[in-house]
Structures are given as structure tokens and as C-alpha cells.
Amino acid sequence: MGSIYSTLSRFGSWLSSWVAPESYTNIPATNDDVTNTHVVFPQSLAENSQPLKRPKIGDWEEPHREQRGEPRKAPRKEQRDGGEDHASNSSPSSPSSPPTISRPLDTISTASIAQHPHRPNSLGKNQVRIDMGGRNSSDLDLAQRMEKLLNQPGEQNEDKQFSPSGYMQEKRARLAKERKIREKKEAILAARAQRLTRRFPSQALVEPLSPAWEDKVNRILHMGNHEQIITTSIGGTELRIKDFATLLGNRSWLNDEIINTYIEWIVDAANKAAIADAKELGERSSTVPKFIAHNSFFWNNLKKKGPESTAGLMRRKKAPGDKLLEVDSVFVPICRGNHWTIGTVRPVAKTIEYFDSMGGGSQDFVREMRGWLKFQLGNSYIEEEWTVPRTGCARQNNGYDCGVFVCTNAFCVTMGLDTWCYKERDMTQQRRNIAALLINRGFVGDFSWDKVGR
């Protein structure tokens, strides 16, 4: 093993001296040589090397014969006599093989090296390249040919060379567009299903207003003229400072105008979103709205005059008769003395729900709504198909936030959110949020429908 390491060490020393530029010496060839070749020769090799000895053919062949079980071959005469194997040395003029040097390198003269230059067998004697300033001319030609090969016309830009064809680009763009449409449809259908089951929002339902909107709400509190008009509803109902006082005042009950207007804005935004969703799904457009909001006078009129008195109203709402079955939700706010509640009829799910922040019963509301549905749907109404889920909502701990709960529950039902997703402690901030939305006139801009309730 030590001899192997010693041999490898000497070979590494020899190789480093061969590669190192400072160990080279240019030995000019004779002018009468037809090759005119400069020979580059390492000095250290000439000084330290031993005489070269050509290995015998038998040295390589005989071990393999023994491994294969073949008899050893008799040595050649030159080997028996201990002489050198000169048979493999060819004449210097032979073009088929280079001369074999069997003398010590330090005895080789410059002239002998020039007479026997090393060149590839594929080149004729007159085709040996001339040294170009330390760089072999064949290497220079090879570099030029490679550069020319790599810079063919039309292949300058590698990205362009390997870019997809116009057909493939169009196909990929079409597939990407179809994938986006499919994902959009799946999201819309999932949102519809969530409105039936209800979920908790991914973030807090009631969040603080921005500083700019806080300033706008605070300015209302400092206005002295209670009859000053602040904004209007969709139907043109004027909301004055005295109306906002019921919303922003300390321990105040919300009045009819505030509650009716807020629910109207919810229904308006929900219907616009439903129309956009239907267009994305490629569904046939319908004149029947998906959401309908009755005002607080609907309940009183229904109780006093019966279902027949609502026929004209439902025609104006564009959901007469069995067209009501195309509606998602119908909101019915109810004021019983000094307490607000809200009921919801959902034809899409065939359910009747009642939300009371104080936990009141729903028997009266359910009875009236069944009679109203029977009148509206006629033979299409099958009582057994309509159910009354025992859905509750967040509870209030005071006697003045019931109207805020009504507005918040209407928003949750429309968005498909669980009506337990907020707390009574949120109602102070929710009053300010309702005021800001009324001033903003709906779910647009800073209160975009796509941003709220997610």
C-alpha cells in the first residue's frame, strides 16, 4: 500500500510541474522542419525523470490468461534473452504511429524533438497547426467553430428557441381561463350551500371604523339642528339627525327608519351579488329578487287585515304567487311595544325562522307566516315540507340594544353566517358601524359587500 501512495505522490508532483505555467520552456523548432511547430516542454520533467521503459505485452496479457485458466504463453525471444521489445517501434517516417522514446529525457536533443513532432494521426504531416502565442491553433479554431455553431441565425435568444408555439400558448391561456371560471363557479355554489348551513366568519364580525369614518360619525353628534337631513334610503326616505340620535344616543332604542333603511341596504347589496353570481354561472336571468325586505309595517298590516292585503305588495316586490319559491330569504322586522325582533321566511330552504335576542317564542310568527305562505303559493304550498328550525341568536343583556340585534341578525342570515358569531359587547361599536353605512348609502366603497362578513 505504501508503494502505491509513493507512486501516486510522484505522479502528482510530476503532473503539477507539467501544468504550472512557470515550469514551461518554449523550445523553437528548426526552420527547415516543414511543420514550423513550437514544442512546449516542461523543464522539471527533463531534470527529474527516469528513463522510459515500454511495458511488455506479456505483462498485461499473462495475468488474464491465468484468471481464465488458460496456459501461460511462452515468452518471445527478445524477452527470453532479456532484450528490449523493439518490434513495436516503427520508423520515424511511418505516418501510422509516433516514434517511441526509450532514452532518458535529459538526453533528448532539441533537434530530435523538432524532427519528430507529436501530432494527431488524423492530420497529415503538413497539417500540424502553428502555435498562436501559447495557444494551440486547433484549440482556437475549435473555439471559433463552437461559437459559430452556438450562434446560428434564429437561435440568438435561447428563450425564444425553446418557447412554446403560438398554438400551445393559446391552449394554455384557454385552459387557465376555464380553470378560473370553474373555480369561481365552485366558490359560488359553495357560498350558496353555506347560506343554508351557516358558518362562523373568518374574522371578527364587528370591527372598529377607520379614523376618517370615526370623525364623520362624531360630527353628527355635535350638530344642533335635529331636522337636518343626513342621508336618504333607497326608496327616498329622509334620515335626519333626530333619527341618528336613536342610533348613536346613550341607551337609545332604534326607530323604524333606521332599521328599515339598514335592512334595505343589506337586501340591495345581496341581490346585486346574486345577479353577478348567476351571470358567472351562466344561469338564466330572472326578474324575481333573491332577497326581499318588508318594513316594520308589514307585520302589523298582516295581523290586522290578513294575507289578502299583501297581494299588491308582493306584485310590487316582483314575487307574486308561486314566484315566491324562487326567493332565498324574506325579512320581516317586528316591533312589539318597545322590543324589536325579526322573522325570516326562506323559500329556498322551506324554513321559517324567528330571532329574538331575549329568547322569546316564535309560535305567533310561525302561525301567521304559514297562513301567508298558503295564500301566496296556493296549491304549491305543502305544509309538511316547511319546517321551523330551532335557531337562536346572540342574547342581549340590556333593554335597549334589541334593534341593533335585529339589524345584525339580518346581515348574518343574508351572508350565511351563524347568528351566534357576535356578542352583546359588540353592540356599541355596531351602532357606529350602522351609522357609517347609512351615511355611505350602502355596501359600496369602504364597505364593499365583497369585504364585509368574510
Contacts in CASP RR format, 6 or more apart in sequence:
PFRMAT RR
TARGET T0000
AUTHOR 0000-0000-0000
METHOD contacts of the structure
MODEL  1
MGSIYSTLSRFGSWLSSWVAPESYTNIPATNDDVTNTHVVFPQSLAENSQ
PLKRPKIGDWEEPHREQRGEPRKAPRKEQRDGGEDHASNSSPSSPSSPPT
ISRPLDTISTASIAQHPHRPNSLGKNQVRIDMGGRNSSDLDLAQRMEKLL
NQPGEQNEDKQFSPSGYMQEKRARLAKERKIREKKEAILAARAQRLTRRF
PSQALVEPLSPAWEDKVNRILHMGNHEQIITTSIGGTELRIKDFATLLGN
RSWLNDEIINTYIEWIVDAANKAAIADAKELGERSSTVPKFIAHNSFFWN
NLKKKGPESTAGLMRRKKAPGDKLLEVDSVFVPICRGNHWTIGTVRPVAK
TIEYFDSMGGGSQDFVREMRGWLKFQLGNSYIEEEWTVPRTGCARQNNGY
DCGVFVCTNAFCVTMGLDTWCYKERDMTQQRRNIAALLINRGFVGDFSWD
KVGR
14 44 0 8 1.000
14 45 0 8 1.000
14 48 0 8 1.000
14 49 0 8 1.000
17 23 0 8 1.000
17 42 0 8 1.000
17 44 0 8 1.000
17 45 0 8 1.000
18 42 0 8 1.000
18 44 0 8 1.000
18 45 0 8 1.000
23 42 0 8 1.000
23 43 0 8 1.000
23 44 0 8 1.000
24 40 0 8 1.000
24 41 0 8 1.000
24 42 0 8 1.000
24 43 0 8 1.000
25 40 0 8 1.000
25 41 0 8 1.000
25 42 0 8 1.000
25 43 0 8 1.000
26 38 0 8 1.000
26 39 0 8 1.000
26 40 0 8 1.000
27 38 0 8 1.000
27 39 0 8 1.000
27 40 0 8 1.000
27 41 0 8 1.000
27 110 0 8 1.000
27 113 0 8 1.000
27 114 0 8 1.000
28 38 0 8 1.000
29 35 0 8 1.000
29 36 0 8 1.000
29 37 0 8 1.000
29 38 0 8 1.000
29 39 0 8 1.000
29 113 0 8 1.000
29 114 0 8 1.000
29 117 0 8 1.000
30 111 0 8 1.000
30 114 0 8 1.000
33 114 0 8 1.000
33 115 0 8 1.000
33 117 0 8 1.000
34 125 0 8 1.000
34 126 0 8 1.000
35 117 0 8 1.000
35 119 0 8 1.000
35 125 0 8 1.000
35 126 0 8 1.000
35 128 0 8 1.000
36 130 0 8 1.000
37 114 0 8 1.000
37 117 0 8 1.000
37 119 0 8 1.000
37 128 0 8 1.000
37 129 0 8 1.000
37 130 0 8 1.000
37 131 0 8 1.000
38 130 0 8 1.000
38 131 0 8 1.000
38 134 0 8 1.000
39 113 0 8 1.000
39 114 0 8 1.000
39 117 0 8 1.000
40 131 0 8 1.000
40 134 0 8 1.000
41 113 0 8 1.000
45 105 0 8 1.000
46 105 0 8 1.000
46 106 0 8 1.000
46 108 0 8 1.000
47 106 0 8 1.000
49 104 0 8 1.000
49 105 0 8 1.000
49 106 0 8 1.000
50 104 0 8 1.000
51 102 0 8 1.000
51 103 0 8 1.000
51 104 0 8 1.000
52 101 0 8 1.000
52 102 0 8 1.000
52 103 0 8 1.000
52 104 0 8 1.000
52 105 0 8 1.000
53 102 0 8 1.000
54 84 0 8 1.000
54 85 0 8 1.000
54 88 0 8 1.000
54 100 0 8 1.000
54 102 0 8 1.000
56 79 0 8 1.000
56 85 0 8 1.000
57 85 0 8 1.000
58 73 0 8 1.000
58 75 0 8 1.000
58 79 0 8 1.000
61 73 0 8 1.000
62 72 0 8 1.000
62 73 0 8 1.000
65 71 0 8 1.000
65 72 0 8 1.000
65 73 0 8 1.000
66 72 0 8 1.000
76 85 0 8 1.000
78 84 0 8 1.000
78 85 0 8 1.000
78 86 0 8 1.000
78 87 0 8 1.000
79 85 0 8 1.000
84 102 0 8 1.000
88 100 0 8 1.000
89 99 0 8 1.000
89 100 0 8 1.000
89 102 0 8 1.000
90 96 0 8 1.000
90 97 0 8 1.000
90 99 0 8 1.000
90 100 0 8 1.000
92 99 0 8 1.000
92 115 0 8 1.000
92 116 0 8 1.000
95 121 0 8 1.000
95 124 0 8 1.000
95 125 0 8 1.000
96 121 0 8 1.000
97 121 0 8 1.000
98 116 0 8 1.000
98 118 0 8 1.000
99 116 0 8 1.000
101 108 0 8 1.000
117 128 0 8 1.000
119 125 0 8 1.000
119 127 0 8 1.000
119 128 0 8 1.000
129 136 0 8 1.000
129 137 0 8 1.000
129 138 0 8 1.000
129 141 0 8 1.000
130 137 0 8 1.000
131 137 0 8 1.000
132 140 0 8 1.000
154 160 0 8 1.000
154 161 0 8 1.000
155 161 0 8 1.000
164 172 0 8 1.000
181 280 0 8 1.000
184 280 0 8 1.000
185 280 0 8 1.000
185 281 0 8 1.000
188 277 0 8 1.000
188 280 0 8 1.000
188 281 0 8 1.000
189 281 0 8 1.000
191 277 0 8 1.000
192 277 0 8 1.000
194 416 0 8 1.000
195 328 0 8 1.000
195 414 0 8 1.000
195 415 0 8 1.000
195 416 0 8 1.000
196 348 0 8 1.000
196 349 0 8 1.000
198 412 0 8 1.000
198 416 0 8 1.000
198 417 0 8 1.000
198 418 0 8 1.000
198 419 0 8 1.000
199 416 0 8 1.000
199 417 0 8 1.000
199 418 0 8 1.000
200 417 0 8 1.000
200 418 0 8 1.000
200 421 0 8 1.000
201 415 0 8 1.000
201 417 0 8 1.000
201 421 0 8 1.000
201 453 0 8 1.000
201 454 0 8 1.000
202 454 0 8 1.000
203 453 0 8 1.000
203 454 0 8 1.000
205 408 0 8 1.000
205 412 0 8 1.000
205 417 0 8 1.000
205 421 0 8 1.000
205 422 0 8 1.000
205 426 0 8 1.000
205 453 0 8 1.000
206 408 0 8 1.000
206 422 0 8 1.000
206 426 0 8 1.000
206 429 0 8 1.000
206 430 0 8 1.000
206 433 0 8 1.000
207 429 0 8 1.000
207 433 0 8 1.000
208 214 0 8 1.000
208 429 0 8 1.000
209 217 0 8 1.000
209 429 0 8 1.000
209 432 0 8 1.000
209 433 0 8 1.000
209 436 0 8 1.000
210 446 0 8 1.000
213 436 0 8 1.000
213 446 0 8 1.000
214 432 0 8 1.000
216 436 0 8 1.000
216 439 0 8 1.000
217 248 0 8 1.000
217 432 0 8 1.000
217 435 0 8 1.000
217 436 0 8 1.000
217 439 0 8 1.000
220 230 0 8 1.000
220 241 0 8 1.000
220 244 0 8 1.000
220 248 0 8 1.000
220 435 0 8 1.000
220 439 0 8 1.000
221 248 0 8 1.000
221 249 0 8 1.000
223 241 0 8 1.000
224 241 0 8 1.000
225 241 0 8 1.000
226 240 0 8 1.000
226 241 0 8 1.000
226 242 0 8 1.000
226 245 0 8 1.000
227 240 0 8 1.000
227 241 0 8 1.000
227 242 0 8 1.000
228 240 0 8 1.000
228 241 0 8 1.000
229 238 0 8 1.000
229 239 0 8 1.000
229 240 0 8 1.000
230 239 0 8 1.000
230 240 0 8 1.000
230 241 0 8 1.000
230 243 0 8 1.000
230 244 0 8 1.000
230 438 0 8 1.000
230 439 0 8 1.000
231 239 0 8 1.000
231 438 0 8 1.000
231 439 0 8 1.000
231 441 0 8 1.000
232 238 0 8 1.000
232 239 0 8 1.000
232 441 0 8 1.000
233 239 0 8 1.000
233 257 0 8 1.000
233 260 0 8 1.000
233 261 0 8 1.000
233 264 0 8 1.000
233 265 0 8 1.000
234 261 0 8 1.000
234 264 0 8 1.000
234 265 0 8 1.000
234 268 0 8 1.000
235 264 0 8 1.000
237 257 0 8 1.000
237 260 0 8 1.000
237 261 0 8 1.000
239 257 0 8 1.000
239 258 0 8 1.000
239 261 0 8 1.000
239 438 0 8 1.000
243 255 0 8 1.000
243 257 0 8 1.000
243 258 0 8 1.000
244 258 0 8 1.000
244 435 0 8 1.000
244 438 0 8 1.000
245 252 0 8 1.000
246 252 0 8 1.000
246 253 0 8 1.000
246 254 0 8 1.000
246 255 0 8 1.000
246 258 0 8 1.000
247 254 0 8 1.000
247 258 0 8 1.000
247 431 0 8 1.000
247 434 0 8 1.000
247 435 0 8 1.000
248 431 0 8 1.000
248 432 0 8 1.000
248 435 0 8 1.000
251 398 0 8 1.000
251 400 0 8 1.000
252 400 0 8 1.000
253 338 0 8 1.000
253 340 0 8 1.000
253 400 0 8 1.000
253 402 0 8 1.000
253 403 0 8 1.000
254 340 0 8 1.000
254 403 0 8 1.000
254 404 0 8 1.000
254 406 0 8 1.000
254 407 0 8 1.000
256 295 0 8 1.000
256 296 0 8 1.000
256 297 0 8 1.000
256 335 0 8 1.000
258 434 0 8 1.000
258 438 0 8 1.000
259 296 0 8 1.000
259 333 0 8 1.000
259 340 0 8 1.000
259 403 0 8 1.000
259 406 0 8 1.000
259 407 0 8 1.000
260 293 0 8 1.000
260 295 0 8 1.000
260 296 0 8 1.000
260 333 0 8 1.000
261 438 0 8 1.000
262 407 0 8 1.000
262 410 0 8 1.000
262 434 0 8 1.000
262 437 0 8 1.000
262 438 0 8 1.000
263 293 0 8 1.000
263 331 0 8 1.000
263 333 0 8 1.000
263 407 0 8 1.000
263 410 0 8 1.000
264 293 0 8 1.000
265 437 0 8 1.000
265 438 0 8 1.000
265 441 0 8 1.000
265 442 0 8 1.000
265 443 0 8 1.000
266 291 0 8 1.000
266 293 0 8 1.000
266 410 0 8 1.000
266 411 0 8 1.000
266 414 0 8 1.000
266 443 0 8 1.000
267 289 0 8 1.000
267 291 0 8 1.000
267 292 0 8 1.000
267 293 0 8 1.000
267 331 0 8 1.000
267 414 0 8 1.000
268 442 0 8 1.000
268 443 0 8 1.000
269 442 0 8 1.000
269 443 0 8 1.000
269 449 0 8 1.000
270 290 0 8 1.000
270 291 0 8 1.000
270 414 0 8 1.000
270 449 0 8 1.000
271 289 0 8 1.000
271 290 0 8 1.000
271 291 0 8 1.000
272 449 0 8 1.000
273 449 0 8 1.000
274 289 0 8 1.000
274 290 0 8 1.000
274 291 0 8 1.000
274 328 0 8 1.000
275 285 0 8 1.000
278 284 0 8 1.000
278 285 0 8 1.000
278 286 0 8 1.000
279 285 0 8 1.000
286 326 0 8 1.000
287 318 0 8 1.000
288 318 0 8 1.000
288 319 0 8 1.000
288 323 0 8 1.000
288 326 0 8 1.000
288 327 0 8 1.000
289 317 0 8 1.000
289 318 0 8 1.000
289 319 0 8 1.000
289 327 0 8 1.000
290 326 0 8 1.000
290 327 0 8 1.000
290 328 0 8 1.000
290 329 0 8 1.000
291 327 0 8 1.000
291 328 0 8 1.000
291 329 0 8 1.000
291 330 0 8 1.000
291 331 0 8 1.000
291 414 0 8 1.000
292 317 0 8 1.000
292 319 0 8 1.000
292 327 0 8 1.000
292 329 0 8 1.000
292 330 0 8 1.000
292 331 0 8 1.000
293 330 0 8 1.000
293 331 0 8 1.000
293 410 0 8 1.000
294 313 0 8 1.000
294 330 0 8 1.000
294 331 0 8 1.000
294 332 0 8 1.000
294 333 0 8 1.000
295 333 0 8 1.000
296 333 0 8 1.000
296 334 0 8 1.000
296 335 0 8 1.000
298 310 0 8 1.000
298 313 0 8 1.000
298 332 0 8 1.000
299 332 0 8 1.000
299 333 0 8 1.000
299 334 0 8 1.000
299 335 0 8 1.000
299 368 0 8 1.000
301 309 0 8 1.000
301 310 0 8 1.000
302 309 0 8 1.000
302 310 0 8 1.000
302 368 0 8 1.000
302 372 0 8 1.000
303 368 0 8 1.000
307 371 0 8 1.000
307 372 0 8 1.000
307 374 0 8 1.000
307 375 0 8 1.000
307 376 0 8 1.000
308 375 0 8 1.000
310 372 0 8 1.000
310 375 0 8 1.000
310 376 0 8 1.000
311 320 0 8 1.000
311 375 0 8 1.000
312 320 0 8 1.000
314 320 0 8 1.000
314 321 0 8 1.000
314 324 0 8 1.000
314 376 0 8 1.000
319 326 0 8 1.000
319 327 0 8 1.000
320 376 0 8 1.000
321 376 0 8 1.000
321 377 0 8 1.000
321 378 0 8 1.000
322 376 0 8 1.000
322 377 0 8 1.000
322 378 0 8 1.000
322 380 0 8 1.000
324 330 0 8 1.000
324 347 0 8 1.000
324 373 0 8 1.000
324 376 0 8 1.000
324 377 0 8 1.000
325 347 0 8 1.000
325 377 0 8 1.000
325 380 0 8 1.000
326 347 0 8 1.000
327 347 0 8 1.000
327 348 0 8 1.000
328 346 0 8 1.000
328 347 0 8 1.000
328 348 0 8 1.000
329 344 0 8 1.000
329 345 0 8 1.000
329 346 0 8 1.000
329 348 0 8 1.000
329 413 0 8 1.000
329 414 0 8 1.000
330 344 0 8 1.000
330 345 0 8 1.000
330 346 0 8 1.000
330 347 0 8 1.000
331 342 0 8 1.000
331 343 0 8 1.000
331 344 0 8 1.000
331 410 0 8 1.000
331 413 0 8 1.000
332 342 0 8 1.000
332 343 0 8 1.000
332 344 0 8 1.000
332 345 0 8 1.000
332 365 0 8 1.000
332 369 0 8 1.000
333 340 0 8 1.000
333 341 0 8 1.000
333 342 0 8 1.000
333 343 0 8 1.000
333 406 0 8 1.000
333 410 0 8 1.000
334 340 0 8 1.000
334 341 0 8 1.000
334 342 0 8 1.000
334 343 0 8 1.000
334 365 0 8 1.000
339 358 0 8 1.000
339 402 0 8 1.000
340 402 0 8 1.000
340 403 0 8 1.000
340 405 0 8 1.000
340 406 0 8 1.000
341 354 0 8 1.000
341 355 0 8 1.000
341 356 0 8 1.000
341 357 0 8 1.000
341 360 0 8 1.000
341 402 0 8 1.000
341 406 0 8 1.000
342 354 0 8 1.000
342 355 0 8 1.000
342 406 0 8 1.000
342 409 0 8 1.000
342 410 0 8 1.000
343 352 0 8 1.000
343 353 0 8 1.000
343 354 0 8 1.000
343 355 0 8 1.000
343 362 0 8 1.000
343 365 0 8 1.000
344 351 0 8 1.000
344 352 0 8 1.000
344 353 0 8 1.000
344 354 0 8 1.000
344 355 0 8 1.000
344 410 0 8 1.000
344 413 0 8 1.000
345 351 0 8 1.000
345 352 0 8 1.000
345 353 0 8 1.000
345 369 0 8 1.000
345 373 0 8 1.000
346 352 0 8 1.000
346 353 0 8 1.000
350 385 0 8 1.000
350 386 0 8 1.000
350 387 0 8 1.000
351 386 0 8 1.000
351 387 0 8 1.000
351 388 0 8 1.000
351 389 0 8 1.000
352 362 0 8 1.000
352 365 0 8 1.000
352 366 0 8 1.000
352 369 0 8 1.000
352 370 0 8 1.000
352 386 0 8 1.000
352 387 0 8 1.000
352 388 0 8 1.000
353 362 0 8 1.000
353 388 0 8 1.000
353 389 0 8 1.000
353 391 0 8 1.000
353 413 0 8 1.000
354 361 0 8 1.000
354 362 0 8 1.000
354 365 0 8 1.000
354 366 0 8 1.000
355 391 0 8 1.000
355 392 0 8 1.000
355 393 0 8 1.000
355 405 0 8 1.000
355 406 0 8 1.000
355 409 0 8 1.000
355 413 0 8 1.000
355 419 0 8 1.000
356 362 0 8 1.000
356 393 0 8 1.000
357 393 0 8 1.000
357 394 0 8 1.000
357 395 0 8 1.000
357 396 0 8 1.000
357 401 0 8 1.000
357 402 0 8 1.000
357 405 0 8 1.000
357 406 0 8 1.000
357 409 0 8 1.000
358 395 0 8 1.000
358 396 0 8 1.000
358 402 0 8 1.000
359 392 0 8 1.000
359 395 0 8 1.000
362 388 0 8 1.000
366 388 0 8 1.000
370 383 0 8 1.000
370 386 0 8 1.000
373 381 0 8 1.000
373 386 0 8 1.000
374 381 0 8 1.000
374 383 0 8 1.000
391 419 0 8 1.000
392 419 0 8 1.000
392 420 0 8 1.000
393 405 0 8 1.000
393 409 0 8 1.000
393 412 0 8 1.000
393 419 0 8 1.000
393 420 0 8 1.000
394 405 0 8 1.000
394 408 0 8 1.000
394 419 0 8 1.000
394 420 0 8 1.000
394 421 0 8 1.000
394 422 0 8 1.000
394 423 0 8 1.000
394 424 0 8 1.000
395 424 0 8 1.000
396 402 0 8 1.000
396 405 0 8 1.000
396 424 0 8 1.000
396 427 0 8 1.000
397 424 0 8 1.000
398 424 0 8 1.000
401 424 0 8 1.000
401 427 0 8 1.000
404 427 0 8 1.000
404 430 0 8 1.000
404 431 0 8 1.000
404 434 0 8 1.000
405 427 0 8 1.000
407 430 0 8 1.000
407 434 0 8 1.000
408 422 0 8 1.000
408 427 0 8 1.000
408 430 0 8 1.000
409 419 0 8 1.000
411 417 0 8 1.000
411 453 0 8 1.000
412 418 0 8 1.000
412 419 0 8 1.000
412 421 0 8 1.000
412 422 0 8 1.000
413 419 0 8 1.000
415 452 0 8 1.000
415 453 0 8 1.000
417 453 0 8 1.000
422 430 0 8 1.000
436 447 0 8 1.000
437 443 0 8 1.000
437 447 0 8 1.000
440 446 0 8 1.000
440 447 0 8 1.000
443 449 0 8 1.000
443 452 0 8 1.000
END
